[in-house]
Amino acid sequence: MADDIEIDEELWDDEGEEDSSAEGEAVREERVRFTVDKRQEPVRIDKFIMARLENATRNKVQQALEDGNIIVNGGIVKSNYKIRPGDDIIIYETRRPESTEVIPEELPLNIIYEDDHLLIINKVAGMVVHPGCGNYSGTLVNGLAHYLKVEDIENAELPRVGLVHRIDKNTSGLLLIAKTPAAMADLAAQFKKHTVHRRYIALVWGNLEEDEGTIEAHIGRNLRFRKIMDAFPDGEHGKEAITHYKVLERFNYVTLTEMRLETGRTHQIRVHMKHIGHPLFNDETYGGGHIVKGTVFTKYKQFVENCFKMLPRHALHAKELGFRHPATKEQMKFTSELPEDMQQVIERWRTYTGGMTRQLRNKLDNLGS
């Protein structure tokens, strides 16, 4: 839970002291400090950190622990260490000068449309879109730099690669890429005016009361943990955010929903759904990575755990993308089928709750006979 963390805000100041290390030498910097809240339950430190640092993976966290870059109460711990209330956790980052460059890499890009002005990519879950802390290679931007034949570029020049918008690492689906400066400017303006059509499919915890509705709550950085976003319904913090939802199918304990974004804030759908008490299925960061709704029966717990293994990410897919072509001014619309992991889990819930309904109907019939 984000509320269980205290953050030293000075660690997020990018204007630190000038680097006096030798050229090419790695620099170790203190980046994040947690003070574990007294309400925190014991949990493995690697799982705790993965749920709170965007783009963190188990391998990277375990490697950082092995390298001594994660310190607990002044000492080195192993990945199976279980955090306790009051633990002081410091995460160090090792940077190299070349990490500020985007190196073109030949990566698999599922391009579903391309012309002289833009291209549409169907991103797989697990691929980071933009280079950042701990992810300087293997990202979508690295692949785009190679595909578009862009030479090594500095971070300040990243827009030349054509990234108009982003979706989270563990969100699958459609991304729009500009290939020229003119297309970039036009498409960016459409996003700013909120005229781009974006429809997502999500599996969320709980049974939504209404068949459709609108969530309006400002979204901004969590006031204590700046890697996590939060909803501010009174509008005192963050920026305006509006999400429209519609129920597609109900499975008693989870609901398949359609989300349409009117605005485009960081983690908007995930934050808004947590805000109304229906976090995304298996969203560790925003409260959906455990059983939120359901029974206490062991078979049910095992069923959910199996679904988590089948879909080891939050259940969100960018299904539709519509916009005006920057050159021809034609209205364009693209769709993407749900990836196999989401399809499998949805079918599992459909079968599971369908079987429960049949059992209940049989019991009622037997009582009446």
DAWOWO-V525251 format. One record per residue. RES is the residue in one small letter. OMEGA is omega in degrees with one decimal (999 if undefined). Layout:
res:RES omega:OMEGA
res:RES omega:OMEGA
This chain:
res:m omega:-178.0
res:a omega:-176.6
res:d omega:-178.1
res:d omega:-172.6
res:i omega:171.7
res:e omega:-177.1
res:i omega:171.8
res:d omega:-172.6
res:e omega:-178.1
res:e omega:-179.2
res:l omega:-177.5
res:w omega:177.2
res:d omega:-177.7
res:d omega:-177.7
res:e omega:-178.8
res:g omega:-179.4
res:e omega:-179.2
res:e omega:-179.4
res:d omega:-178.6
res:s omega:-178.2
res:s omega:178.2
res:a omega:-178.8
res:e omega:178.6
res:g omega:-178.5
res:e omega:179.0
res:a omega:-179.9
res:v omega:179.4
res:r omega:-177.1
res:e omega:172.9
res:e omega:-173.6
res:r omega:-174.8
res:v omega:175.1
res:r omega:177.0
res:f omega:163.8
res:t omega:-172.5
res:v omega:-177.4
res:d omega:-177.8
res:k omega:179.9
res:r omega:-175.4
res:q omega:175.6
res:e omega:178.5
res:p omega:178.3
res:v omega:179.2
res:r omega:-175.0
res:i omega:-179.7
res:d omega:178.2
res:k omega:178.9
res:f omega:-177.6
res:i omega:179.5
res:m omega:-178.0
res:a omega:-173.5
res:r omega:178.1
res:l omega:179.8
res:e omega:178.6
res:n omega:176.4
res:a omega:175.7
res:t omega:-179.3
res:r omega:-179.1
res:n omega:-178.5
res:k omega:179.9
res:v omega:-179.7
res:q omega:176.7
res:q omega:177.8
res:a omega:176.6
res:l omega:-179.8
res:e omega:-179.0
res:d omega:-179.9
res:g omega:-179.8
res:n omega:173.0
res:i omega:-174.3
res:i omega:177.8
res:v omega:179.5
res:n omega:175.8
res:g omega:-177.8
res:g omega:178.7
res:i omega:178.3
res:v omega:177.4
res:k omega:-174.9
res:s omega:179.5
res:n omega:176.9
res:y omega:178.7
res:k omega:-177.8
res:i omega:-179.3
res:r omega:178.0
res:p omega:178.6
res:g omega:178.7
res:d omega:175.2
res:d omega:-175.0
res:i omega:177.6
res:i omega:178.0
res:i omega:177.7
res:y omega:176.7
res:e omega:176.5
res:t omega:-179.4
res:r omega:171.5
res:r omega:-178.0
res:p omega:-176.3
res:e omega:-177.9
res:s omega:178.3
res:t omega:-178.8
res:e omega:172.5
res:v omega:-177.3
res:i omega:177.5
res:p omega:179.7
res:e omega:176.2
res:e omega:-177.1
res:l omega:177.9
res:p omega:178.1
res:l omega:-179.6
res:n omega:-177.8
res:i omega:-177.3
res:i omega:175.6
res:y omega:176.7
res:e omega:168.1
res:d omega:-175.9
res:d omega:-172.5
res:h omega:-174.9
res:l omega:171.6
res:l omega:179.3
res:i omega:-179.8
res:i omega:172.6
res:n omega:-173.3
res:k omega:175.8
res:v omega:174.9
res:a omega:178.8
res:g omega:178.3
res:m omega:175.6
res:v omega:-177.3
res:v omega:-168.3
res:h omega:177.1
res:p omega:179.1
res:g omega:-177.1
res:c omega:178.0
res:g omega:-178.9
res:n omega:-177.8
res:y omega:178.1
res:s omega:177.5
res:g omega:-179.3
res:t omega:178.1
res:l omega:-179.9
res:v omega:175.2
res:n omega:178.5
res:g omega:178.5
res:l omega:179.7
res:a omega:177.9
res:h omega:-176.0
res:y omega:-179.3
res:l omega:178.0
res:k omega:175.4
res:v omega:178.4
res:e omega:179.8
res:d omega:-175.1
res:i omega:176.7
res:e omega:-180.0
res:n omega:-177.7
res:a omega:-177.4
res:e omega:-176.8
res:l omega:179.5
res:p omega:178.8
res:r omega:178.8
res:v omega:174.2
res:g omega:-178.3
res:l omega:-176.8
res:v omega:179.2
res:h omega:-177.9
res:r omega:165.5
res:i omega:-174.6
res:d omega:178.4
res:k omega:-174.2
res:n omega:171.3
res:t omega:177.6
res:s omega:172.5
res:g omega:-165.0
res:l omega:175.6
res:l omega:179.5
res:l omega:-177.8
res:i omega:176.0
res:a omega:-178.8
res:k omega:179.3
res:t omega:177.1
res:p omega:-179.4
res:a omega:178.5
res:a omega:178.9
res:m omega:-178.2
res:a omega:-178.2
res:d omega:-178.1
res:l omega:177.7
res:a omega:178.3
res:a omega:178.3
res:q omega:176.7
res:f omega:-179.0
res:k omega:179.5
res:k omega:178.9
res:h omega:179.3
res:t omega:178.6
res:v omega:179.7
res:h omega:178.1
res:r omega:178.8
res:r omega:-178.8
res:y omega:172.1
res:i omega:-177.8
res:a omega:170.6
res:l omega:-174.3
res:v omega:178.4
res:w omega:173.9
res:g omega:-179.8
res:n omega:-177.8
res:l omega:-177.0
res:e omega:-177.5
res:e omega:178.0
res:d omega:175.5
res:e omega:-178.7
res:g omega:-178.5
res:t omega:176.9
res:i omega:177.4
res:e omega:177.1
res:a omega:178.6
res:h omega:178.0
res:i omega:178.3
res:g omega:178.5
res:r omega:172.6
res:n omega:-172.5
res:l omega:179.9
res:r omega:-178.9
res:f omega:-166.5
res:r omega:174.3
res:k omega:-179.0
res:i omega:177.8
res:m omega:-178.8
res:d omega:178.9
res:a omega:179.6
res:f omega:-174.5
res:p omega:-179.4
res:d omega:175.8
res:g omega:-178.8
res:e omega:-179.3
res:h omega:175.8
res:g omega:-178.5
res:k omega:-179.4
res:e omega:178.6
res:a omega:-177.6
res:i omega:178.7
res:t omega:175.8
res:h omega:179.7
res:y omega:178.0
res:k omega:179.9
res:v omega:176.8
res:l omega:-178.2
res:e omega:-178.3
res:r omega:178.0
res:f omega:179.5
res:n omega:-175.0
res:y omega:175.8
res:v omega:-177.2
res:t omega:174.3
res:l omega:-172.9
res:t omega:172.8
res:e omega:-179.8
res:m omega:174.5
res:r omega:-177.3
res:l omega:171.9
res:e omega:174.2
res:t omega:-178.7
res:g omega:179.3
res:r omega:178.5
res:t omega:178.1
res:h omega:-171.1
res:q omega:-177.4
res:i omega:-178.1
res:r omega:-179.3
res:v omega:-179.2
res:h omega:-179.5
res:m omega:173.2
res:k omega:-177.7
res:h omega:-179.1
res:i omega:174.8
res:g omega:-179.2
res:h omega:-179.1
res:p omega:178.9
res:l omega:178.3
res:f omega:179.6
res:n omega:173.8
res:d omega:-177.3
res:e omega:-173.7
res:t omega:-173.6
res:y omega:167.8
res:g omega:-178.5
res:g omega:-176.1
res:g omega:175.5
res:h omega:-179.3
res:i omega:-179.0
res:v omega:179.4
res:k omega:175.7
res:g omega:-175.3
res:t omega:178.8
res:v omega:-177.5
res:f omega:-178.1
res:t omega:-179.3
res:k omega:178.6
res:y omega:179.1
res:k omega:-179.9
res:q omega:177.9
res:f omega:-179.4
res:v omega:178.9
res:e omega:177.6
res:n omega:177.2
res:c omega:177.6
res:f omega:179.6
res:k omega:-180.0
res:m omega:-179.8
res:l omega:-174.6
res:p omega:-179.3
res:r omega:176.0
res:h omega:-172.6
res:a omega:-178.0
res:l omega:-178.3
res:h omega:176.6
res:a omega:-169.4
res:k omega:-175.8
res:e omega:177.9
res:l omega:-179.6
res:g omega:-176.7
res:f omega:175.9
res:r omega:-179.0
res:h omega:-175.2
res:p omega:-178.7
res:a omega:-175.9
res:t omega:-177.6
res:k omega:176.6
res:e omega:175.3
res:q omega:-177.3
res:m omega:179.4
res:k omega:-178.8
res:f omega:178.4
res:t omega:-179.9
res:s omega:179.2
res:e omega:177.1
res:l omega:177.5
res:p omega:-172.5
res:e omega:-177.4
res:d omega:177.8
res:m omega:179.2
res:q omega:-178.7
res:q omega:-178.4
res:v omega:177.6
res:i omega:179.0
res:e omega:177.5
res:r omega:178.6
res:w omega:-179.8
res:r omega:179.1
res:t omega:-176.8
res:y omega:-177.7
res:t omega:175.0
res:g omega:177.2
res:g omega:178.0
res:m omega:180.0
res:t omega:179.0
res:r omega:179.0
res:q omega:179.5
res:l omega:-179.8
res:r omega:178.7
res:n omega:178.2
res:k omega:179.4
res:l omega:178.6
res:d omega:179.7
res:n omega:178.5
res:l omega:-176.8
res:g omega:-176.0
res:s omega:999
